[in-house]
């Protein structure tokens, strides 16, 4: 996976290369243990170039997270012909199954960031923004489904979106923290059953 959409080997610009190096360092060492040196070890250019762009690790990681959120908003913009298919697409983009080791490890990093957020206001705000992006994406698709008559007209898009998001967050916590892919599969299946029974109009 690359964070910038291009790989370091594909001659990206410096900012993209830094983000890709940061991503690899986080996957290898985790959020708390990652240092500037770890990022430099994954960076093909000089460590001094990191300090040219960023004052310290916190500033670098905060910029990295902001960029991730921009990409998340783009990835969760789905406007297909079938709102139900779009809903399942969103589920899979938040918690894919099966997850390869790289995807699972990075989601562990995201959980570490979420856990540390109460002690870091800038990261706390980014976590709030992440939640807003995810819930808004689900709510928008549900509104489209209600408008087209595919979903229950009594469904509250914001409430259903919050339920889906909370369920997926719990699934991710259990699945990646305990490396329990079967739990991920079971919960995803139960969520889809819920959507079929409670949201779709027969």
Secondary structure, DSSP 8 states (H G I E B T S, - for coil): --SSSS-GGG---HHHHHHHHHHHHHHHH-TTT--HHHHHHT-SS-HHHHHHH-SSHHHHHHHHHHHHHHHHHHHT----S-HHHHHHHHHHHHS-SS--HHHHHHHHHHHHHHHHGGG-HHHHHHHHHHHHHHHHHHHHHHHHHHHHTSB-TT--HHHHHHHHHHHHHHHHHHHHHTT-HHHHHHHHHHHHHHHHHHTB--
